[in-house]
Every structure is written in C-alpha cells, then in structure tokens.
Amino acid sequence: MDTSMASPEEELTHQQRQAFHAIELVLQWEGRLNTSHLMKLLAITRQSSSRLINDYKARYPEHLTYNASLKCYEPTEQSRPTLFSAGLENYINLMADRFCDYGSDAVGESTVLRMVSGHHSPSSLIVRPIIQAIRHQLRLDVAYASITSPDFEERIICPHTLINDGHRWHVRAWCEKNQDYRDFVLTRIRNVFDAEGKSLHGREHDQGWNTWVTFSIEPDPRLDAARRRIVAMDYGMTVDVSGNLTREYSVRAALLIYWLQQLRVDRYRERPEAQQIILTSQSRTDLEPWLR
C-alpha cells in the first residue's frame, strides 16, 4: 500500500480550502449559494469565485444542485461537511470576519482545549429561513414553545439578529403576539412556515437593541485585599477615580442579562470565593430599570 499518497485535504490549495469551507457553511446555513458569496467572503473576483465553485462541484457533485429559477446552488439531501466543521458558530464567525484563515500554523487540539456548551445545536432547517428573513426583512410564521408557554403555538416574528449568549442561540425579533422585541431560543422553534411578507419592524426600531448601558464590576468586598487583587487581575480591573479596583462594560440593553449571567453577577452567592465579583452599588441602581 502506498502511504505517500496525499489525502484529499492535502491536495487542496490554500484558497480552495478557504473557499470550500465557505461554500459548505453557506450551503448548510443559508441553503443558497452563488458567486457573490465567495466574492464578498474571500474578496475575490467573480471569475475566481465561479472557478472555485466549479472546483467544489467537480470534487463533490452530489452535495449541491443548481436552481435555474433562483440562479443559485442549493444543498442536496446528500450534502454534508467534508473537510471542516459546518457548525453554526463557524458560520457566524465567517460572516463576522469576512473570511477565515485555515493555514497549517494553527495551534492544534493537543495544546488548546475549548469547552463546548452541552446545549443542543439548532437545526439548519430552522436557521436557514431565519437567516433569509433577516437578510430580506421578512415576517416569519414559526411554531414556538417557552417555559411560560410550553405548548407549541404559531407566532409571527420579524427577526433581525442572531445571538449566541455563550450557551444557546437566540434570534432577536419583533413578536406580533406580544407587540414587543423579544429573544427566541432557536432550539425551541419546532417549525418555520412560509414567510408572511415584508417586515415593518427592523433593527432600527428596537429600543433595547439600540440602547447602550454601562455598568462596572468590582472584587467581592468580603474577600481580603490579596484575593481582591488576584480577582482584579483575572478581569483586567484598574483603579478608578475613587481608588477602587473596577472594570467598566458598555453593552446593548437587550443583551444585558446575558452579560450578567456570563460574569455570574446575576445573583448573589453565599461564599465570597464562589462570588468573586459583584456589580458596584451604583451599577445595581443604574441597571434596575432594565432588569424588571
């Protein structure tokens, strides 16, 4: 057996690796792919984008099919990630970074361990129409359940942003039932039905999203001075004008509760070693209207 033969991954050029990953992420989470996607994500010409899509199609013809009426490629039932993970977080990172560098110098799994949340990942069949609705400002009919309303019921939502709170994926959307902007947990959406026309409630009308609030944390004063200094180092705290060790955060009001949960200052713990940090007294007062 000839063990010197290169693997399929090794046969790819660096540009092909970037492009193939982008292709698989877009197919998985948007359900539609055209040359414009790669042009924007990889900052390449239309000719190069077309060539790279053809390269992928030649290698994995069973993974995509061309929809002539929509003038785009769509995933087939056989479509699946080939060389890379096509998780939702990777898709979001790709959209945020414009393109991802998958060079060979990346730190390997043997030296870095990233703990992954145990929460179930949302289905791409649910996420795809939501992404399309966000891009085209559409109203969506969804079947949704929550802790307060555990029976699935249809709701019309107008989504504008996907959110990861560190544990679960949400979509920020106008809810026609509650006449307010709410966060909907993606894994609690059982079905997405047809779009219900254009939305009149976009991100620009979401007061909680467009309002920024500021708060500060400090070491738990129940800790002794040495331990407070250690905690301050953990969070990059500096001495404020009052001579106290603090760190200030400025966040969207709509995301405030997620930040407090991440920092573990959303509730008070009995042991200072478990608490470690708290909101400053002024911050507790300032944030009260947003936490009702």
C-alpha positions, 0 to 999 in steps of 0.5 A, a space after each residue: 500500500 502506498 502511504 505517500 499518497 496525499 489525502 484529499 485535504 492535502 491536495 487542496 490549495 490554500 484558497 480552495 480550502 478557504 473557499 470550500 469551507 465557505 461554500 459548505 457553511 453557506 450551503 448548510 446555513 443559508 441553503 443558497 449559494 452563488 458567486 457573490 458569496 465567495 466574492 464578498 467572503 474571500 474578496 475575490 473576483 467573480 471569475 475566481 469565485 465561479 472557478 472555485 465553485 466549479 472546483 467544489 462541484 467537480 470534487 463533490 457533485 452530489 452535495 449541491 444542485 443548481 436552481 435555474 429559477 433562483 440562479 443559485 446552488 442549493 444543498 442536496 439531501 446528500 450534502 454534508 461537511 467534508 473537510 471542516 466543521 459546518 457548525 453554526 458558530 463557524 458560520 457566524 464567525 465567517 460572516 463576522 470576519 469576512 473570511 477565515 484563515 485555515 493555514 497549517 500554523 494553527 495551534 492544534 487540539 493537543 495544546 488548546 482545549 475549548 469547552 463546548 456548551 452541552 446545549 443542543 445545536 439548532 437545526 439548519 432547517 430552522 436557521 436557514 429561513 431565519 437567516 433569509 428573513 433577516 437578510 430580506 426583512 421578512 415576517 416569519 410564521 414559526 411554531 414556538 414553545 417557552 417555559 411560560 408557554 410550553 405548548 407549541 403555538 404559531 407566532 409571527 416574528 420579524 427577526 433581525 439578529 442572531 445571538 449566541 449568549 455563550 450557551 444557546 442561540 437566540 434570534 432577536 425579533 419583533 413578536 406580533 403576539 406580544 407587540 414587543 422585541 423579544 429573544 427566541 431560543 432557536 432550539 425551541 422553534 419546532 417549525 418555520 412556515 412560509 414567510 408572511 411578507 415584508 417586515 415593518 419592524 427592523 433593527 432600527 426600531 428596537 429600543 433595547 437593541 439600540 440602547 447602550 448601558 454601562 455598568 462596572 464590576 468590582 472584587 467581592 468586598 468580603 474577600 481580603 485585599 490579596 484575593 481582591 487583587 488576584 480577582 482584579 487581575 483575572 478581569 483586567 480591573 484598574 483603579 478608578 477615580 475613587 481608588 477602587 479596583 473596577 472594570 467598566 462594560 458598555 453593552 446593548 440593553 437587550 443583551 444585558 442579562 446575558 452579560 450578567 449571567 456570563 460574569 455570574 453577577 446575576 445573583 448573589 452567592 453565599 461564599 465570597 470565593 464562589 462570588 468573586 465579583 459583584 456589580 458596584 452599588 451604583 451599577 445595581 441602581 443604574 441597571 434596575 430599570 432594565 432588569 424588571 
